[in-house]
């Protein structure tokens, strides 16, 4: 699962090994609030929802098990390709 936030919207991306059903919840304290139940295809499936500071998301599979396994790293030794063009002073 990967979550990308842009302003007041969040995109939750769930990658499936094969077609199946999953459910996205928003976590508020210890309570889970249903966002959307999805019949997904093999590969990346995106769910767009509202976002406020402090929100976190939980994904459960068709059997109700929490599925937040990290399959592999997205990137290592990543640097911002636009950093040389930035006019702000570097933070030390």
PyMOL Python script that loads the backbone (N, CA, C, O; Angstrom):
from pymol import cmd

cmd.read_pdbstr("""\
ATOM      1  N   UNK A   1       0.846  -1.168   0.000  1.00  0.00           N
ATOM      2  CA  UNK A   1       0.000   0.000   0.000  1.00  0.00           C
ATOM      3  C   UNK A   1       0.892   1.232   0.000  1.00  0.00           C
ATOM      4  O   UNK A   1       1.908   1.280   0.694  1.00  0.00           O
ATOM      5  N   UNK A   2       0.507   2.208  -0.773  1.00  0.00           N
ATOM      6  CA  UNK A   2       1.228   3.473  -0.854  1.00  0.00           C
ATOM      7  C   UNK A   2       0.196   4.581  -0.809  1.00  0.00           C
ATOM      8  O   UNK A   2      -0.829   4.486  -1.483  1.00  0.00           O
ATOM      9  N   UNK A   3       0.435   5.625  -0.036  1.00  0.00           N
ATOM     10  CA  UNK A   3      -0.479   6.759   0.044  1.00  0.00           C
ATOM     11  C   UNK A   3       0.248   8.019  -0.398  1.00  0.00           C
ATOM     12  O   UNK A   3       1.341   8.316   0.084  1.00  0.00           O
ATOM     13  N   UNK A   4      -0.364   8.760  -1.319  1.00  0.00           N
ATOM     14  CA  UNK A   4       0.190  10.025  -1.790  1.00  0.00           C
ATOM     15  C   UNK A   4      -0.830  11.109  -1.477  1.00  0.00           C
ATOM     16  O   UNK A   4      -2.001  10.984  -1.836  1.00  0.00           O
ATOM     17  N   UNK A   5      -0.389  12.177  -0.804  1.00  0.00           N
ATOM     18  CA  UNK A   5      -1.292  13.253  -0.397  1.00  0.00           C
ATOM     19  C   UNK A   5      -1.017  14.481  -1.242  1.00  0.00           C
ATOM     20  O   UNK A   5       0.133  14.868  -1.450  1.00  0.00           O
ATOM     21  N   UNK A   6      -2.094  15.089  -1.728  1.00  0.00           N
ATOM     22  CA  UNK A   6      -1.996  16.322  -2.495  1.00  0.00           C
ATOM     23  C   UNK A   6      -3.113  17.249  -2.029  1.00  0.00           C
ATOM     24  O   UNK A   6      -4.270  17.081  -2.416  1.00  0.00           O
ATOM     25  N   UNK A   7      -2.765  18.223  -1.201  1.00  0.00           N
ATOM     26  CA  UNK A   7      -3.776  19.142  -0.675  1.00  0.00           C
ATOM     27  C   UNK A   7      -4.748  18.424   0.245  1.00  0.00           C
ATOM     28  O   UNK A   7      -4.353  17.902   1.287  1.00  0.00           O
ATOM     29  N   UNK A   8      -6.029  18.395  -0.140  1.00  0.00           N
ATOM     30  CA  UNK A   8      -7.050  17.752   0.691  1.00  0.00           C
ATOM     31  C   UNK A   8      -7.474  16.401   0.130  1.00  0.00           C
ATOM     32  O   UNK A   8      -8.493  15.851   0.547  1.00  0.00           O
ATOM     33  N   UNK A   9      -6.707  15.861  -0.809  1.00  0.00           N
ATOM     34  CA  UNK A   9      -6.998  14.547  -1.400  1.00  0.00           C
ATOM     35  C   UNK A   9      -5.838  13.598  -1.131  1.00  0.00           C
ATOM     36  O   UNK A   9      -4.674  14.001  -1.121  1.00  0.00           O
ATOM     37  N   UNK A  10      -6.175  12.336  -0.914  1.00  0.00           N
ATOM     38  CA  UNK A  10      -5.161  11.289  -0.753  1.00  0.00           C
ATOM     39  C   UNK A  10      -5.445  10.198  -1.767  1.00  0.00           C
ATOM     40  O   UNK A  10      -6.599   9.830  -1.983  1.00  0.00           O
ATOM     41  N   UNK A  11      -4.406   9.685  -2.382  1.00  0.00           N
ATOM     42  CA  UNK A  11      -4.534   8.552  -3.294  1.00  0.00           C
ATOM     43  C   UNK A  11      -3.874   7.357  -2.630  1.00  0.00           C
ATOM     44  O   UNK A  11      -2.667   7.355  -2.391  1.00  0.00           O
ATOM     45  N   UNK A  12      -4.684   6.330  -2.331  1.00  0.00           N
ATOM     46  CA  UNK A  12      -4.186   5.100  -1.729  1.00  0.00           C
ATOM     47  C   UNK A  12      -4.033   4.093  -2.867  1.00  0.00           C
ATOM     48  O   UNK A  12      -5.013   3.753  -3.529  1.00  0.00           O
ATOM     49  N   UNK A  13      -2.827   3.622  -3.096  1.00  0.00           N
ATOM     50  CA  UNK A  13      -2.557   2.663  -4.166  1.00  0.00           C
ATOM     51  C   UNK A  13      -2.272   1.299  -3.556  1.00  0.00           C
ATOM     52  O   UNK A  13      -1.377   1.151  -2.724  1.00  0.00           O
ATOM     53  N   UNK A  14      -3.043   0.309  -3.979  1.00  0.00           N
ATOM     54  CA  UNK A  14      -2.881  -1.070  -3.511  1.00  0.00           C
ATOM     55  C   UNK A  14      -2.496  -1.919  -4.715  1.00  0.00           C
ATOM     56  O   UNK A  14      -3.194  -1.908  -5.729  1.00  0.00           O
ATOM     57  N   UNK A  15      -1.395  -2.651  -4.612  1.00  0.00           N
ATOM     58  CA  UNK A  15      -0.945  -3.512  -5.699  1.00  0.00           C
ATOM     59  C   UNK A  15      -1.296  -4.954  -5.365  1.00  0.00           C
ATOM     60  O   UNK A  15      -0.894  -5.476  -4.326  1.00  0.00           O
ATOM     61  N   UNK A  16      -2.052  -5.597  -6.257  1.00  0.00           N
ATOM     62  CA  UNK A  16      -2.492  -6.974  -6.056  1.00  0.00           C
ATOM     63  C   UNK A  16      -1.725  -7.923  -6.964  1.00  0.00           C
ATOM     64  O   UNK A  16      -1.430  -7.585  -8.111  1.00  0.00           O
ATOM     65  N   UNK A  17      -1.399  -9.118  -6.454  1.00  0.00           N
ATOM     66  CA  UNK A  17      -0.743 -10.142  -7.260  1.00  0.00           C
ATOM     67  C   UNK A  17      -1.719 -10.772  -8.241  1.00  0.00           C
ATOM     68  O   UNK A  17      -1.327 -11.209  -9.323  1.00  0.00           O
ATOM     69  N   UNK A  18      -2.996 -10.819  -7.860  1.00  0.00           N
ATOM     70  CA  UNK A  18      -4.051 -11.320  -8.740  1.00  0.00           C
ATOM     71  C   UNK A  18      -5.328 -10.558  -8.415  1.00  0.00           C
ATOM     72  O   UNK A  18      -5.420  -9.929  -7.360  1.00  0.00           O
ATOM     73  N   UNK A  19      -6.310 -10.605  -9.301  1.00  0.00           N
ATOM     74  CA  UNK A  19      -7.565  -9.880  -9.079  1.00  0.00           C
ATOM     75  C   UNK A  19      -8.184 -10.315  -7.758  1.00  0.00           C
ATOM     76  O   UNK A  19      -8.106 -11.487  -7.389  1.00  0.00           O
ATOM     77  N   UNK A  20      -8.798  -9.378  -7.046  1.00  0.00           N
ATOM     78  CA  UNK A  20      -9.407  -9.693  -5.760  1.00  0.00           C
ATOM     79  C   UNK A  20     -10.090  -8.479  -5.165  1.00  0.00           C
ATOM     80  O   UNK A  20     -10.124  -7.405  -5.767  1.00  0.00           O
ATOM     81  N   UNK A  21     -10.632  -8.668  -3.978  1.00  0.00           N
ATOM     82  CA  UNK A  21     -11.354  -7.604  -3.285  1.00  0.00           C
ATOM     83  C   UNK A  21     -10.535  -7.110  -2.102  1.00  0.00           C
ATOM     84  O   UNK A  21      -9.912  -7.901  -1.393  1.00  0.00           O
ATOM     85  N   UNK A  22     -10.539  -5.804  -1.895  1.00  0.00           N
ATOM     86  CA  UNK A  22      -9.911  -5.230  -0.713  1.00  0.00           C
ATOM     87  C   UNK A  22     -10.745  -4.050  -0.244  1.00  0.00           C
ATOM     88  O   UNK A  22     -11.536  -3.494  -1.005  1.00  0.00           O
ATOM     89  N   UNK A  23     -10.561  -3.676   1.012  1.00  0.00           N
ATOM     90  CA  UNK A  23     -11.324  -2.588   1.610  1.00  0.00           C
ATOM     91  C   UNK A  23     -10.350  -1.578   2.202  1.00  0.00           C
ATOM     92  O   UNK A  23      -9.391  -1.953   2.877  1.00  0.00           O
ATOM     93  N   UNK A  24     -10.600  -0.294   1.946  1.00  0.00           N
ATOM     94  CA  UNK A  24      -9.771   0.781   2.472  1.00  0.00           C
ATOM     95  C   UNK A  24     -10.538   1.460   3.606  1.00  0.00           C
ATOM     96  O   UNK A  24     -11.707   1.814   3.456  1.00  0.00           O
ATOM     97  N   UNK A  25      -9.858   1.636   4.746  1.00  0.00           N
ATOM     98  CA  UNK A  25     -10.433   2.312   5.899  1.00  0.00           C
ATOM     99  C   UNK A  25      -9.567   3.510   6.262  1.00  0.00           C
ATOM    100  O   UNK A  25      -8.360   3.510   6.019  1.00  0.00           O
ATOM    101  N   UNK A  26     -10.189   4.529   6.844  1.00  0.00           N
ATOM    102  CA  UNK A  26      -9.461   5.663   7.405  1.00  0.00           C
ATOM    103  C   UNK A  26      -9.414   5.428   8.910  1.00  0.00           C
ATOM    104  O   UNK A  26     -10.438   5.127   9.523  1.00  0.00           O
ATOM    105  N   UNK A  27      -8.250   5.561   9.500  1.00  0.00           N
ATOM    106  CA  UNK A  27      -8.106   5.323  10.936  1.00  0.00           C
ATOM    107  C   UNK A  27      -8.267   6.633  11.686  1.00  0.00           C
ATOM    108  O   UNK A  27      -7.587   7.618  11.399  1.00  0.00           O
ATOM    109  N   UNK A  28      -9.182   6.631  12.655  1.00  0.00           N
ATOM    110  CA  UNK A  28      -9.426   7.792  13.498  1.00  0.00           C
ATOM    111  C   UNK A  28      -9.327   7.320  14.940  1.00  0.00           C
ATOM    112  O   UNK A  28     -10.254   6.691  15.452  1.00  0.00           O
ATOM    113  N   UNK A  29      -8.215   7.617  15.598  1.00  0.00           N
ATOM    114  CA  UNK A  29      -7.977   7.081  16.941  1.00  0.00           C
ATOM    115  C   UNK A  29      -7.821   5.575  16.825  1.00  0.00           C
ATOM    116  O   UNK A  29      -6.956   5.093  16.094  1.00  0.00           O
ATOM    117  N   UNK A  30      -8.658   4.827  17.543  1.00  0.00           N
ATOM    118  CA  UNK A  30      -8.608   3.371  17.447  1.00  0.00           C
ATOM    119  C   UNK A  30      -9.749   2.840  16.583  1.00  0.00           C
ATOM    120  O   UNK A  30      -9.930   1.628  16.466  1.00  0.00           O
ATOM    121  N   UNK A  31     -10.523   3.751  15.977  1.00  0.00           N
ATOM    122  CA  UNK A  31     -11.685   3.370  15.180  1.00  0.00           C
ATOM    123  C   UNK A  31     -11.364   3.395  13.682  1.00  0.00           C
ATOM    124  O   UNK A  31     -10.670   4.293  13.204  1.00  0.00           O
ATOM    125  N   UNK A  32     -11.879   2.392  12.940  1.00  0.00           N
ATOM    126  CA  UNK A  32     -11.720   2.349  11.487  1.00  0.00           C
ATOM    127  C   UNK A  32     -13.019   2.778  10.830  1.00  0.00           C
ATOM    128  O   UNK A  32     -14.089   2.268  11.161  1.00  0.00           O
ATOM    129  N   UNK A  33     -12.922   3.717   9.898  1.00  0.00           N
ATOM    130  CA  UNK A  33     -14.086   4.236   9.171  1.00  0.00           C
ATOM    131  C   UNK A  33     -13.959   3.797   7.715  1.00  0.00           C
ATOM    132  O   UNK A  33     -12.949   4.063   7.064  1.00  0.00           O
ATOM    133  N   UNK A  34     -14.984   3.129   7.214  1.00  0.00           N
ATOM    134  CA  UNK A  34     -14.965   2.618   5.836  1.00  0.00           C
ATOM    135  C   UNK A  34     -14.830   3.755   4.837  1.00  0.00           C
ATOM    136  O   UNK A  34     -15.583   4.728   4.884  1.00  0.00           O
ATOM    137  N   UNK A  35     -13.864   3.626   3.932  1.00  0.00           N
ATOM    138  CA  UNK A  35     -13.701   4.582   2.832  1.00  0.00           C
ATOM    139  C   UNK A  35     -14.313   3.986   1.570  1.00  0.00           C
ATOM    140  O   UNK A  35     -15.168   4.604   0.936  1.00  0.00           O
ATOM    141  N   UNK A  36     -13.867   2.766   1.205  1.00  0.00           N
ATOM    142  CA  UNK A  36     -14.367   2.153  -0.027  1.00  0.00           C
ATOM    143  C   UNK A  36     -13.997   0.677  -0.075  1.00  0.00           C
ATOM    144  O   UNK A  36     -12.903   0.283   0.329  1.00  0.00           O
ATOM    145  N   UNK A  37     -14.929  -0.136  -0.578  1.00  0.00           N
ATOM    146  CA  UNK A  37     -14.667  -1.553  -0.852  1.00  0.00           C
ATOM    147  C   UNK A  37     -14.439  -1.656  -2.352  1.00  0.00           C
ATOM    148  O   UNK A  37     -15.235  -1.142  -3.138  1.00  0.00           O
ATOM    149  N   UNK A  38     -13.354  -2.318  -2.756  1.00  0.00           N
ATOM    150  CA  UNK A  38     -12.934  -2.319  -4.157  1.00  0.00           C
ATOM    151  C   UNK A  38     -12.744  -3.748  -4.666  1.00  0.00           C
ATOM    152  O   UNK A  38     -12.128  -4.576  -3.995  1.00  0.00           O
ATOM    153  N   UNK A  39     -13.278  -4.030  -5.853  1.00  0.00           N
ATOM    154  CA  UNK A  39     -12.945  -5.256  -6.578  1.00  0.00           C
ATOM    155  C   UNK A  39     -11.819  -4.870  -7.520  1.00  0.00           C
ATOM    156  O   UNK A  39     -12.050  -4.261  -8.565  1.00  0.00           O
ATOM    157  N   UNK A  40     -10.594  -5.231  -7.141  1.00  0.00           N
ATOM    158  CA  UNK A  40      -9.426  -4.770  -7.876  1.00  0.00           C
ATOM    159  C   UNK A  40      -8.926  -5.758  -8.900  1.00  0.00           C
ATOM    160  O   UNK A  40      -9.210  -6.954  -8.838  1.00  0.00           O
ATOM    161  N   UNK A  41      -8.176  -5.229  -9.840  1.00  0.00           N
ATOM    162  CA  UNK A  41      -7.541  -6.037 -10.876  1.00  0.00           C
ATOM    163  C   UNK A  41      -6.112  -6.348 -10.456  1.00  0.00           C
ATOM    164  O   UNK A  41      -5.606  -5.764  -9.497  1.00  0.00           O
ATOM    165  N   UNK A  42      -5.464  -7.254 -11.160  1.00  0.00           N
ATOM    166  CA  UNK A  42      -4.060  -7.543 -10.904  1.00  0.00           C
ATOM    167  C   UNK A  42      -3.251  -6.280 -11.190  1.00  0.00           C
ATOM    168  O   UNK A  42      -3.465  -5.616 -12.204  1.00  0.00           O
ATOM    169  N   UNK A  43      -2.336  -5.955 -10.304  1.00  0.00           N
ATOM    170  CA  UNK A  43      -1.519  -4.761 -10.474  1.00  0.00           C
ATOM    171  C   UNK A  43      -1.982  -3.634  -9.565  1.00  0.00           C
ATOM    172  O   UNK A  43      -2.593  -3.881  -8.525  1.00  0.00           O
ATOM    173  N   UNK A  44      -1.691  -2.396  -9.953  1.00  0.00           N
ATOM    174  CA  UNK A  44      -1.987  -1.226  -9.124  1.00  0.00           C
ATOM    175  C   UNK A  44      -3.460  -0.821  -9.228  1.00  0.00           C
ATOM    176  O   UNK A  44      -4.021  -0.741 -10.321  1.00  0.00           O
ATOM    177  N   UNK A  45      -4.074  -0.568  -8.068  1.00  0.00           N
ATOM    178  CA  UNK A  45      -5.456  -0.111  -7.969  1.00  0.00           C
ATOM    179  C   UNK A  45      -5.457   1.126  -7.085  1.00  0.00           C
ATOM    180  O   UNK A  45      -4.931   1.089  -5.973  1.00  0.00           O
ATOM    181  N   UNK A  46      -6.040   2.223  -7.562  1.00  0.00           N
ATOM    182  CA  UNK A  46      -6.011   3.491  -6.833  1.00  0.00           C
ATOM    183  C   UNK A  46      -7.384   3.833  -6.267  1.00  0.00           C
ATOM    184  O   UNK A  46      -8.411   3.649  -6.921  1.00  0.00           O
ATOM    185  N   UNK A  47      -7.375   4.336  -5.028  1.00  0.00           N
ATOM    186  CA  UNK A  47      -8.584   4.831  -4.372  1.00  0.00           C
ATOM    187  C   UNK A  47      -8.290   6.265  -3.962  1.00  0.00           C
ATOM    188  O   UNK A  47      -7.335   6.516  -3.226  1.00  0.00           O
ATOM    189  N   UNK A  48      -9.102   7.210  -4.432  1.00  0.00           N
ATOM    190  CA  UNK A  48      -8.914   8.623  -4.104  1.00  0.00           C
ATOM    191  C   UNK A  48      -9.949   8.992  -3.050  1.00  0.00           C
ATOM    192  O   UNK A  48     -11.134   8.696  -3.204  1.00  0.00           O
ATOM    193  N   UNK A  49      -9.490   9.647  -1.966  1.00  0.00           N
ATOM    194  CA  UNK A  49     -10.369  10.005  -0.861  1.00  0.00           C
ATOM    195  C   UNK A  49      -9.948  11.353  -0.283  1.00  0.00           C
ATOM    196  O   UNK A  49      -8.887  11.876  -0.623  1.00  0.00           O
ATOM    197  N   UNK A  50     -10.777  11.908   0.585  1.00  0.00           N
ATOM    198  CA  UNK A  50     -10.439  13.184   1.225  1.00  0.00           C
ATOM    199  C   UNK A  50      -9.356  12.942   2.283  1.00  0.00           C
ATOM    200  O   UNK A  50      -9.207  11.835   2.801  1.00  0.00           O
ATOM    201  N   UNK A  51      -8.611  14.000   2.586  1.00  0.00           N
ATOM    202  CA  UNK A  51      -7.510  13.884   3.525  1.00  0.00           C
ATOM    203  C   UNK A  51      -7.442  15.124   4.400  1.00  0.00           C
ATOM    204  O   UNK A  51      -7.573  16.251   3.923  1.00  0.00           O
ATOM    205  N   UNK A  52      -7.236  14.894   5.682  1.00  0.00           N
ATOM    206  CA  UNK A  52      -6.931  15.957   6.634  1.00  0.00           C
ATOM    207  C   UNK A  52      -5.699  15.533   7.412  1.00  0.00           C
ATOM    208  O   UNK A  52      -5.428  14.339   7.539  1.00  0.00           O
ATOM    209  N   UNK A  53      -4.952  16.492   7.934  1.00  0.00           N
ATOM    210  CA  UNK A  53      -3.748  16.193   8.689  1.00  0.00           C
ATOM    211  C   UNK A  53      -4.070  15.205   9.815  1.00  0.00           C
ATOM    212  O   UNK A  53      -5.047  15.376  10.543  1.00  0.00           O
ATOM    213  N   UNK A  54      -3.246  14.188   9.944  1.00  0.00           N
ATOM    214  CA  UNK A  54      -3.434  13.199  10.998  1.00  0.00           C
ATOM    215  C   UNK A  54      -4.124  11.927  10.537  1.00  0.00           C
ATOM    216  O   UNK A  54      -4.136  10.934  11.265  1.00  0.00           O
ATOM    217  N   UNK A  55      -4.702  11.940   9.336  1.00  0.00           N
ATOM    218  CA  UNK A  55      -5.356  10.735   8.818  1.00  0.00           C
ATOM    219  C   UNK A  55      -4.313   9.674   8.495  1.00  0.00           C
ATOM    220  O   UNK A  55      -3.209   9.984   8.046  1.00  0.00           O
ATOM    221  N   UNK A  56      -4.677   8.430   8.728  1.00  0.00           N
ATOM    222  CA  UNK A  56      -3.891   7.309   8.227  1.00  0.00           C
ATOM    223  C   UNK A  56      -4.874   6.312   7.649  1.00  0.00           C
ATOM    224  O   UNK A  56      -6.061   6.348   7.975  1.00  0.00           O
ATOM    225  N   UNK A  57      -4.396   5.429   6.800  1.00  0.00           N
ATOM    226  CA  UNK A  57      -5.268   4.502   6.102  1.00  0.00           C
ATOM    227  C   UNK A  57      -4.847   3.069   6.365  1.00  0.00           C
ATOM    228  O   UNK A  57      -3.664   2.775   6.537  1.00  0.00           O
ATOM    229  N   UNK A  58      -5.843   2.173   6.395  1.00  0.00           N
ATOM    230  CA  UNK A  58      -5.625   0.750   6.617  1.00  0.00           C
ATOM    231  C   UNK A  58      -6.306   0.010   5.480  1.00  0.00           C
ATOM    232  O   UNK A  58      -7.417   0.358   5.081  1.00  0.00           O
ATOM    233  N   UNK A  59      -5.633  -1.021   4.953  1.00  0.00           N
ATOM    234  CA  UNK A  59      -6.218  -1.843   3.890  1.00  0.00           C
ATOM    235  C   UNK A  59      -6.394  -3.256   4.428  1.00  0.00           C
ATOM    236  O   UNK A  59      -5.483  -3.821   5.034  1.00  0.00           O
ATOM    237  N   UNK A  60      -7.590  -3.824   4.198  1.00  0.00           N
ATOM    238  CA  UNK A  60      -7.864  -5.208   4.593  1.00  0.00           C
ATOM    239  C   UNK A  60      -8.201  -6.010   3.342  1.00  0.00           C
ATOM    240  O   UNK A  60      -8.822  -5.503   2.408  1.00  0.00           O
ATOM    241  N   UNK A  61      -7.776  -7.280   3.345  1.00  0.00           N
ATOM    242  CA  UNK A  61      -8.079  -8.144   2.208  1.00  0.00           C
ATOM    243  C   UNK A  61      -9.506  -8.679   2.323  1.00  0.00           C
ATOM    244  O   UNK A  61     -10.230  -8.318   3.250  1.00  0.00           O
ATOM    245  N   UNK A  62      -9.913  -9.537   1.386  1.00  0.00           N
ATOM    246  CA  UNK A  62     -11.281 -10.054   1.332  1.00  0.00           C
ATOM    247  C   UNK A  62     -11.666 -10.835   2.584  1.00  0.00           C
ATOM    248  O   UNK A  62     -12.847 -10.936   2.916  1.00  0.00           O
ATOM    249  N   UNK A  63     -10.665 -11.390   3.285  1.00  0.00           N
ATOM    250  CA  UNK A  63     -10.949 -12.161   4.502  1.00  0.00           C
ATOM    251  C   UNK A  63     -10.902 -11.293   5.759  1.00  0.00           C
ATOM    252  O   UNK A  63     -11.047 -11.804   6.870  1.00  0.00           O
ATOM    253  N   UNK A  64     -10.700  -9.985   5.589  1.00  0.00           N
ATOM    254  CA  UNK A  64     -10.690  -9.074   6.728  1.00  0.00           C
ATOM    255  C   UNK A  64      -9.345  -8.942   7.421  1.00  0.00           C
ATOM    256  O   UNK A  64      -9.260  -8.344   8.493  1.00  0.00           O
ATOM    257  N   UNK A  65      -8.295  -9.490   6.829  1.00  0.00           N
ATOM    258  CA  UNK A  65      -6.956  -9.389   7.413  1.00  0.00           C
ATOM    259  C   UNK A  65      -6.308  -8.080   6.982  1.00  0.00           C
ATOM    260  O   UNK A  65      -6.414  -7.675   5.824  1.00  0.00           O
ATOM    261  N   UNK A  66      -5.643  -7.430   7.915  1.00  0.00           N
ATOM    262  CA  UNK A  66      -4.919  -6.195   7.593  1.00  0.00           C
ATOM    263  C   UNK A  66      -3.765  -6.566   6.678  1.00  0.00           C
ATOM    264  O   UNK A  66      -2.992  -7.475   6.979  1.00  0.00           O
ATOM    265  N   UNK A  67      -3.651  -5.862   5.564  1.00  0.00           N
ATOM    266  CA  UNK A  67      -2.595  -6.148   4.590  1.00  0.00           C
ATOM    267  C   UNK A  67      -1.771  -4.891   4.377  1.00  0.00           C
ATOM    268  O   UNK A  67      -2.125  -4.022   3.580  1.00  0.00           O
ATOM    269  N   UNK A  68      -0.679  -4.814   5.097  1.00  0.00           N
ATOM    270  CA  UNK A  68       0.219  -3.671   4.937  1.00  0.00           C
ATOM    271  C   UNK A  68       1.650  -4.129   4.797  1.00  0.00           C
ATOM    272  O   UNK A  68       2.571  -3.466   5.273  1.00  0.00           O
ATOM    273  N   UNK A  69       1.841  -5.265   4.145  1.00  0.00           N
ATOM    274  CA  UNK A  69       3.183  -5.801   3.941  1.00  0.00           C
ATOM    275  C   UNK A  69       3.956  -4.933   2.951  1.00  0.00           C
ATOM    276  O   UNK A  69       3.412  -4.475   1.946  1.00  0.00           O
ATOM    277  N   UNK A  70       5.227  -4.719   3.253  1.00  0.00           N
ATOM    278  CA  UNK A  70       6.098  -4.029   2.307  1.00  0.00           C
ATOM    279  C   UNK A  70       6.744  -5.099   1.442  1.00  0.00           C
ATOM    280  O   UNK A  70       7.460  -5.965   1.946  1.00  0.00           O
ATOM    281  N   UNK A  71       6.495  -5.041   0.159  1.00  0.00           N
ATOM    282  CA  UNK A  71       7.036  -6.036  -0.758  1.00  0.00           C
ATOM    283  C   UNK A  71       8.482  -5.701  -1.110  1.00  0.00           C
ATOM    284  O   UNK A  71       9.350  -6.573  -1.077  1.00  0.00           O
ATOM    285  N   UNK A  72       8.740  -4.447  -1.445  1.00  0.00           N
ATOM    286  CA  UNK A  72      10.101  -4.025  -1.770  1.00  0.00           C
ATOM    287  C   UNK A  72      10.223  -2.527  -1.576  1.00  0.00           C
ATOM    288  O   UNK A  72       9.222  -1.815  -1.496  1.00  0.00           O
ATOM    289  N   UNK A  73      11.465  -2.052  -1.501  1.00  0.00           N
ATOM    290  CA  UNK A  73      11.698  -0.623  -1.360  1.00  0.00           C
ATOM    291  C   UNK A  73      11.313   0.088  -2.651  1.00  0.00           C
ATOM    292  O   UNK A  73      11.526  -0.439  -3.743  1.00  0.00           O
ATOM    293  N   UNK A  74      10.750   1.281  -2.525  1.00  0.00           N
ATOM    294  CA  UNK A  74      10.414   2.072  -3.695  1.00  0.00           C
ATOM    295  C   UNK A  74      11.681   2.697  -4.277  1.00  0.00           C
ATOM    296  O   UNK A  74      11.869   2.697  -5.494  1.00  0.00           O
ATOM    297  N   UNK A  75      12.546   3.226  -3.418  1.00  0.00           N
ATOM    298  CA  UNK A  75      13.783   3.844  -3.899  1.00  0.00           C
ATOM    299  C   UNK A  75      14.793   3.880  -2.766  1.00  0.00           C
ATOM    300  O   UNK A  75      14.425   3.910  -1.591  1.00  0.00           O
ATOM    301  N   UNK A  76      16.052   3.877  -3.123  1.00  0.00           N
ATOM    302  CA  UNK A  76      17.102   4.087  -2.136  1.00  0.00           C
ATOM    303  C   UNK A  76      18.072   5.098  -2.724  1.00  0.00           C
ATOM    304  O   UNK A  76      18.241   5.184  -3.941  1.00  0.00           O
ATOM    305  N   UNK A  77      18.696   5.851  -1.857  1.00  0.00           N
ATOM    306  CA  UNK A  77      19.605   6.916  -2.290  1.00  0.00           C
ATOM    307  C   UNK A  77      18.914   7.879  -3.251  1.00  0.00           C
ATOM    308  O   UNK A  77      19.501   8.303  -4.247  1.00  0.00           O
ATOM    309  N   UNK A  78      17.673   8.218  -2.948  1.00  0.00           N
ATOM    310  CA  UNK A  78      16.914   9.129  -3.796  1.00  0.00           C
ATOM    311  C   UNK A  78      17.318  10.560  -3.498  1.00  0.00           C
ATOM    312  O   UNK A  78      17.480  10.937  -2.338  1.00  0.00           O
ATOM    313  N   UNK A  79      17.479  11.347  -4.532  1.00  0.00           N
ATOM    314  CA  UNK A  79      17.712  12.777  -4.353  1.00  0.00           C
ATOM    315  C   UNK A  79      16.756  13.538  -5.260  1.00  0.00           C
ATOM    316  O   UNK A  79      16.316  13.030  -6.292  1.00  0.00           O
ATOM    317  N   UNK A  80      16.452  14.734  -4.866  1.00  0.00           N
ATOM    318  CA  UNK A  80      15.519  15.572  -5.619  1.00  0.00           C
ATOM    319  C   UNK A  80      16.203  16.074  -6.888  1.00  0.00           C
ATOM    320  O   UNK A  80      17.194  16.798  -6.800  1.00  0.00           O
ATOM    321  N   UNK A  81      15.696  15.707  -8.068  1.00  0.00           N
ATOM    322  CA  UNK A  81      16.347  16.138  -9.309  1.00  0.00           C
ATOM    323  C   UNK A  81      16.244  17.652  -9.548  1.00  0.00           C
ATOM    324  O   UNK A  81      16.979  18.197 -10.371  1.00  0.00           O
ATOM    325  N   UNK A  82      15.337  18.331  -8.834  1.00  0.00           N
ATOM    326  CA  UNK A  82      15.149  19.767  -9.028  1.00  0.00           C
ATOM    327  C   UNK A  82      15.896  20.595  -7.977  1.00  0.00           C
ATOM    328  O   UNK A  82      15.832  21.824  -8.010  1.00  0.00           O
ATOM    329  N   UNK A  83      16.594  19.950  -7.056  1.00  0.00           N
ATOM    330  CA  UNK A  83      17.291  20.660  -5.984  1.00  0.00           C
ATOM    331  C   UNK A  83      18.269  21.717  -6.510  1.00  0.00           C
ATOM    332  O   UNK A  83      18.322  22.810  -5.946  1.00  0.00           O
ATOM    333  N   UNK A  84      19.039  21.441  -7.558  1.00  0.00           N
ATOM    334  CA  UNK A  84      19.978  22.464  -8.035  1.00  0.00           C
ATOM    335  C   UNK A  84      19.284  23.750  -8.521  1.00  0.00           C
ATOM    336  O   UNK A  84      19.898  24.817  -8.530  1.00  0.00           O
ATOM    337  N   UNK A  85      18.025  23.651  -8.919  1.00  0.00           N
ATOM    338  CA  UNK A  85      17.305  24.815  -9.430  1.00  0.00           C
ATOM    339  C   UNK A  85      16.616  25.615  -8.327  1.00  0.00           C
ATOM    340  O   UNK A  85      16.129  26.717  -8.576  1.00  0.00           O
ATOM    341  N   UNK A  86      16.571  25.070  -7.109  1.00  0.00           N
ATOM    342  CA  UNK A  86      15.866  25.706  -6.003  1.00  0.00           C
ATOM    343  C   UNK A  86      16.618  26.943  -5.532  1.00  0.00           C
ATOM    344  O   UNK A  86      17.841  26.918  -5.400  1.00  0.00           O
ATOM    345  N   UNK A  87      15.881  28.035  -5.276  1.00  0.00           N
ATOM    346  CA  UNK A  87      16.501  29.307  -4.863  1.00  0.00           C
ATOM    347  C   UNK A  87      16.559  29.459  -3.344  1.00  0.00           C
ATOM    348  O   UNK A  87      17.138  30.418  -2.835  1.00  0.00           O
ATOM    349  N   UNK A  88      15.953  28.504  -2.619  1.00  0.00           N
ATOM    350  CA  UNK A  88      15.990  28.575  -1.146  1.00  0.00           C
ATOM    351  C   UNK A  88      17.368  28.154  -0.637  1.00  0.00           C
ATOM    352  O   UNK A  88      18.060  27.351  -1.264  1.00  0.00           O
ATOM    353  N   UNK A  89      17.751  28.714   0.517  1.00  0.00           N
ATOM    354  CA  UNK A  89      19.025  28.329   1.128  1.00  0.00           C
ATOM    355  C   UNK A  89      18.915  26.917   1.668  1.00  0.00           C
ATOM    356  O   UNK A  89      17.850  26.507   2.130  1.00  0.00           O
ATOM    357  N   UNK A  90      19.999  26.175   1.613  1.00  0.00           N
ATOM    358  CA  UNK A  90      20.008  24.797   2.101  1.00  0.00           C
ATOM    359  C   UNK A  90      19.860  24.783   3.617  1.00  0.00           C
ATOM    360  O   UNK A  90      20.387  25.658   4.303  1.00  0.00           O
ATOM    361  N   UNK A  91      19.142  23.790   4.141  1.00  0.00           N
ATOM    362  CA  UNK A  91      18.974  23.623   5.591  1.00  0.00           C
ATOM    363  C   UNK A  91      20.127  22.784   6.109  1.00  0.00           C
ATOM    364  O   UNK A  91      20.422  21.715   5.574  1.00  0.00           O
ATOM    365  N   UNK A  92      20.777  23.277   7.157  1.00  0.00           N
ATOM    366  CA  UNK A  92      21.921  22.534   7.712  1.00  0.00           C
ATOM    367  C   UNK A  92      21.617  22.053   9.091  1.00  0.00           C
ATOM    368  O   UNK A  92      22.458  21.409   9.719  1.00  0.00           O
TER     369      UNK A  92
END
""", "prot")
cmd.dss("prot")
cmd.show_as("cartoon", "prot")
cmd.util.cbc("prot")
cmd.orient("prot")
